[in-house]
Amino acid sequence: MDTPLPATDLNRLRWRCRRGLLENDLIIERFFRHHEAGLTRRQADGLQALMDLADNDLLDLLLRRREPEGELARPEVIDVLRLLRRRDPVSDPSV
């Protein structure tokens, strides 16, 4: 399940991750910029689960206003959420 994601699946996932809120798009784009080369199928499954959320619910998770609960509190979701929440130390000196 930790196999690398093929390029066609990666392209589909990027398209699926397009959101209605600019804030979500910016965070997701940063995630892809830093992690797409090593993205695994397991992480893609976690990201897909997050993309099933409404924009405001996703933003609450990304901004740490709440934590995943119930069905969403799976290891692959928590792993990818940790990567999504990580700031870029090069462009953000406050980290």
N, CA, C and O of each residue as an XYZ file, in Angstrom:
380
protein
N       0.815     -1.199      0.000
C       0.000      0.000      0.000
C       0.863      1.270      0.000
O       0.374      2.349     -0.334
N       2.142      1.144      0.373
C       3.039      2.304      0.356
C       3.810      2.389     -0.951
O       4.946      2.862     -0.977
N       3.202      1.935     -2.023
C       3.852      2.002     -3.324
C       3.726      3.409     -3.887
O       2.754      4.108     -3.601
N       4.700      3.825     -4.682
C       4.625      5.162     -5.291
C       3.392      5.292     -6.178
O       2.934      4.322     -6.782
N       2.883      6.476     -6.239
C       1.693      6.757     -7.041
C       2.109      6.974     -8.494
O       2.963      7.818     -8.764
N       1.521      6.226     -9.440
C       1.834      6.439    -10.857
C       1.435      7.849    -11.302
O       0.541      8.461    -10.717
N       2.095      8.349    -12.327
C       1.875      9.717    -12.809
C       0.421      9.978    -13.179
O      -0.097     11.057    -12.892
N      -0.252      9.014    -13.812
C      -1.655      9.240    -14.199
C      -2.543      9.379    -12.972
O      -3.441     10.221    -12.948
N      -2.297      8.556    -11.948
C      -3.071      8.664    -10.707
C      -2.767      9.980     -9.994
O      -3.660     10.597     -9.413
N      -1.518     10.401    -10.041
C      -1.136     11.671     -9.429
C      -1.859     12.836    -10.105
O      -2.342     13.741     -9.425
N      -1.936     12.819    -11.418
C      -2.645     13.874    -12.148
C      -4.130     13.897    -11.795
O      -4.714     14.967    -11.624
N      -4.734     12.725    -11.687
C      -6.154     12.655    -11.291
C      -6.348     13.201     -9.880
O      -7.307     13.921     -9.605
N      -5.422     12.846     -8.994
C      -5.517     13.302     -7.614
C      -5.374     14.819     -7.533
O      -6.114     15.471     -6.795
N      -4.442     15.379     -8.274
C      -4.280     16.848     -8.285
C      -5.570     17.517     -8.740
O      -5.990     18.519     -8.161
N      -6.194     16.970     -9.766
C      -7.449     17.536    -10.262
C      -8.541     17.420     -9.207
O      -9.325     18.350     -9.013
N      -8.592     16.279     -8.527
C      -9.607     16.046     -7.487
C      -9.420     16.999     -6.304
O     -10.381     17.304     -5.598
N      -8.205     17.463     -6.089
C      -7.895     18.312     -4.936
C      -8.202     19.781     -5.167
O      -8.003     20.591     -4.262
N      -8.672     20.146     -6.328
C      -9.037     21.549     -6.561
C     -10.222     21.894     -5.675
O     -11.205     21.155     -5.630
N     -10.130     23.010     -4.975
C     -11.150     23.368     -3.982
C     -11.780     24.705     -4.301
O     -11.286     25.456     -5.142
N     -12.874     24.996     -3.620
C     -13.580     26.254     -3.803
C     -13.006     27.389     -2.968
O     -13.188     28.558     -3.310
N     -12.324     27.069     -1.893
C     -11.724     28.092     -1.036
C     -10.253     28.284     -1.397
O      -9.489     27.321     -1.452
N      -9.875     29.504     -1.638
C      -8.491     29.821     -1.996
C      -7.517     29.333     -0.924
O      -6.441     28.832     -1.249
N      -7.883     29.475      0.339
C      -6.993     29.065      1.427
C      -6.665     27.576      1.327
O      -5.512     27.178      1.490
N      -7.674     26.763      1.061
C      -7.433     25.324      0.894
C      -6.537     25.068     -0.308
O      -5.596     24.278     -0.229
N      -6.826     25.732     -1.416
C      -6.018     25.545     -2.626
C      -4.550     25.878     -2.379
O      -3.669     25.160     -2.853
N      -4.278     26.939     -1.656
C      -2.895     27.341     -1.386
C      -2.164     26.292     -0.554
O      -1.011     25.965     -0.836
N      -2.823     25.772      0.453
C      -2.211     24.758      1.312
C      -1.987     23.470      0.532
O      -0.932     22.848      0.654
N      -2.966     23.067     -0.267
C      -2.853     21.835     -1.047
C      -1.783     21.974     -2.124
O      -1.037     21.029     -2.383
N      -1.703     23.131     -2.746
C      -0.671     23.350     -3.765
C       0.722     23.265     -3.149
O       1.629     22.690     -3.749
N       0.897     23.831     -1.964
C       2.185     23.743     -1.262
C       2.514     22.278     -0.960
O       3.660     21.851     -1.105
N       1.508     21.517     -0.541
C       1.691     20.097     -0.276
C       2.215     19.380     -1.522
O       3.193     18.636     -1.450
N       1.565     19.607     -2.658
C       2.001     18.949     -3.886
C       3.405     19.402     -4.294
O       4.205     18.594     -4.767
N       3.697     20.658     -4.117
C       5.017     21.178     -4.483
C       6.125     20.452     -3.711
O       7.204     20.205     -4.250
N       5.857     20.118     -2.468
C       6.881     19.504     -1.626
C       6.850     17.981     -1.599
O       7.873     17.352     -1.329
N       5.696     17.377     -1.872
C       5.557     15.939     -1.626
C       5.115     15.104     -2.817
O       5.063     13.879     -2.708
N       4.793     15.722     -3.957
C       4.228     14.916     -5.038
C       5.201     13.856     -5.567
O       4.760     12.785     -5.983
N       6.490     14.122     -5.563
C       7.456     13.161     -6.102
C       7.486     11.866     -5.294
O       7.752     10.800     -5.849
N       7.220     11.943     -4.009
C       7.269     10.754     -3.165
C       5.923     10.301     -2.647
O       5.857      9.480     -1.732
N       4.853     10.819     -3.212
C       3.508     10.497     -2.732
C       3.199      9.018     -2.949
O       3.387      8.489     -4.045
N       2.726      8.363     -1.899
C       2.402      6.940     -1.981
C       0.901      6.748     -2.161
O       0.108      7.668     -1.961
N       0.540      5.542     -2.539
C      -0.875      5.214     -2.702
C      -1.618      5.377     -1.370
O      -2.765      5.825     -1.348
N      -0.969      5.018     -0.273
C      -1.579      5.154      1.058
C      -1.867      6.632      1.366
O      -2.948      6.971      1.847
N      -0.904      7.492      1.089
C      -1.105      8.924      1.318
C      -2.189      9.466      0.391
O      -2.985     10.315      0.792
N      -2.221      8.980     -0.843
C      -3.259      9.411     -1.785
C      -4.634      9.020     -1.263
O      -5.587      9.784     -1.414
N      -4.756      7.844     -0.651
C      -6.035      7.429     -0.070
C      -6.436      8.367      1.070
O      -7.605      8.728      1.203
N      -5.465      8.757      1.883
C      -5.753      9.698      2.963
C      -6.172     11.052      2.433
O      -7.087     11.677      2.969
N      -5.508     11.510      1.381
C      -5.847     12.795      0.775
C      -7.236     12.738      0.143
O      -7.996     13.701      0.236
N      -7.569     11.631     -0.492
C      -8.906     11.463     -1.077
C      -9.980     11.576      0.000
O     -11.017     12.203     -0.217
N      -9.735     10.974      1.153
C     -10.704     11.045      2.249
C     -10.905     12.489      2.698
O     -12.029     12.897      2.991
N      -9.834     13.257      2.753
C      -9.950     14.669      3.131
C     -10.709     15.466      2.069
O     -11.438     16.404      2.393
N     -10.536     15.095      0.815
C     -11.200     15.825     -0.274
C     -12.697     15.565     -0.309
O     -13.435     16.296     -0.969
N     -13.154     14.537      0.392
C     -14.594     14.277      0.487
C     -15.287     15.247      1.440
O     -16.516     15.312      1.471
N     -14.513     15.999      2.215
C     -15.074     16.953      3.173
C     -15.523     18.230      2.474
O     -15.048     18.559      1.387
N     -16.432     18.932      3.104
C     -16.805     20.270      2.645
C     -15.609     21.198      2.862
O     -14.780     20.957      3.740
N     -15.528     22.254      2.063
C     -14.381     23.170      2.127
C     -14.127     23.709      3.532
O     -12.982     23.734      3.982
N     -15.170     24.138      4.224
C     -14.970     24.718      5.554
C     -14.525     23.674      6.574
O     -13.740     23.986      7.469
N     -15.010     22.446      6.454
C     -14.560     21.379      7.353
C     -13.091     21.047      7.096
O     -12.325     20.821      8.033
N     -12.711     21.019      5.828
C     -11.313     20.774      5.485
C     -10.423     21.885      6.031
O      -9.366     21.611      6.599
N     -10.839     23.119      5.864
C     -10.047     24.240      6.359
C      -9.885     24.171      7.876
O      -8.808     24.471      8.393
N     -10.931     23.784      8.590
C     -10.825     23.635     10.051
C      -9.750     22.618     10.427
O      -9.006     22.825     11.385
N      -9.670     21.525      9.676
C      -8.628     20.528      9.944
C      -7.241     21.061      9.594
O      -6.288     20.870     10.350
N      -7.132     21.722      8.458
C      -5.835     22.236      8.019
C      -5.292     23.293      8.971
O      -4.082     23.382      9.182
N      -6.177     24.087      9.542
C      -5.761     25.163     10.453
C      -5.739     24.725     11.919
O      -5.571     25.548     12.820
N      -5.911     23.425     12.145
C      -5.882     22.851     13.502
C      -6.997     23.370     14.396
O      -6.845     23.396     15.617
N      -8.090     23.775     13.823
C      -9.249     24.173     14.630
C      -9.956     22.956     15.189
O     -10.677     23.037     16.183
N      -9.736     21.822     14.531
C     -10.270     20.546     15.007
C      -9.378     19.428     14.485
O      -8.533     19.639     13.615
N      -9.584     18.240     15.032
C      -8.818     17.060     14.650
C      -9.763     16.048     14.007
O     -10.971     16.093     14.241
N      -9.220     15.136     13.197
C     -10.072     14.126     12.574
C     -10.759     13.261     13.633
O     -10.163     12.910     14.652
N     -12.011     12.929     13.373
C     -12.792     12.107     14.298
C     -13.468     10.981     13.536
O     -13.671     11.068     12.325
N     -13.813      9.925     14.257
C     -14.574      8.820     13.685
C     -13.847      8.164     12.524
O     -12.658      7.858     12.610
N     -14.575      7.953     11.442
C     -14.044      7.283     10.247
C     -12.847      8.024      9.663
O     -11.989      7.410      9.028
N     -12.783      9.316      9.867
C     -11.702     10.124      9.302
C     -10.393      9.996     10.080
O      -9.337     10.373      9.571
N     -10.445      9.476     11.290
C      -9.259      9.379     12.143
C      -8.451      8.120     11.832
O      -8.046      7.390     12.737
N      -8.223      7.877     10.550
C      -7.428      6.726     10.097
C      -5.968      7.146      9.966
O      -5.685      8.323      9.740
N      -5.032      6.197     10.104
C      -3.599      6.540     10.035
C      -3.197      7.261      8.753
O      -2.407      8.203      8.802
N      -3.725      6.837      7.609
C      -3.329      7.478      6.353
C      -3.842      8.910      6.261
O      -3.194      9.758      5.648
N      -4.992      9.191      6.859
C      -5.528     10.557      6.866
C      -4.694     11.424      7.799
O      -4.337     12.550      7.453
N      -4.387     10.909      8.962
C      -3.591     11.661      9.933
C      -2.197     11.944      9.377
O      -1.661     13.034      9.578
N      -1.609     10.977      8.683
C      -0.286     11.155      8.083
C      -0.289     12.279      7.047
O       0.563     13.166      7.091
N      -1.229     12.244      6.133
C      -1.258     13.268      5.079
C      -1.676     14.622      5.658
O      -1.221     15.660      5.177
N      -2.519     14.628      6.665
C      -2.907     15.885      7.309
C      -1.698     16.528      7.983
O      -1.546     17.749      7.955
N      -0.844     15.715      8.585
C       0.398     16.231      9.193
C       1.269     16.903      8.130
O       1.839     17.964      8.380
N       1.373     16.297      6.959
C       2.158     16.886      5.871
C       1.504     18.152      5.330
O       2.198     19.113      4.997
N       0.201     18.160      5.241
C      -0.514     19.350      4.762
C      -0.347     20.519      5.728
O      -0.263     21.671      5.302
N      -0.301     20.231      7.006
C      -0.195     21.281      8.020
C       1.219     21.850      8.147
O       1.402     22.946      8.677
N       2.197     21.124      7.672
C       3.591     21.545      7.806
C       3.847     22.800      6.999
O       3.448     22.894      5.838
N       4.503     23.748      7.605
C       4.866     24.992      6.907
C       6.190     24.815      6.198
O       6.989     23.943      6.542
N       6.406     25.645      5.218
C       7.653     25.650      4.447
C       8.650     26.551      5.162
O       8.473     27.769      5.138
N       9.695     26.014      5.801
C      10.623     26.851      6.562
C      11.402     27.841      5.695
O      11.889     28.846      6.214
N      11.533     27.590      4.407
C      12.274     28.506      3.555
C      11.479     29.782      3.298
O      12.031     30.882      3.339
N      10.182     29.634      3.033
C       9.378     30.809      2.710
C       8.683     31.399      3.933
O       8.113     32.488      3.854
N       8.724     30.682      5.079
C       8.075     31.184      6.280
C       9.078     31.140      7.435
O       9.197     30.113      8.104
N       9.794     32.229      7.677
C      10.837     32.251      8.710
C      10.306     32.127     10.125
O      11.098     31.953     11.051
N       8.988     32.209     10.333
C       8.442     32.113     11.685
C       8.376     30.666     12.171
O       7.985     30.423     13.313
N       8.748     29.706     11.331
C       8.668     28.294     11.713
C       9.835     27.931     12.591
O       9.951     26.783     13.021
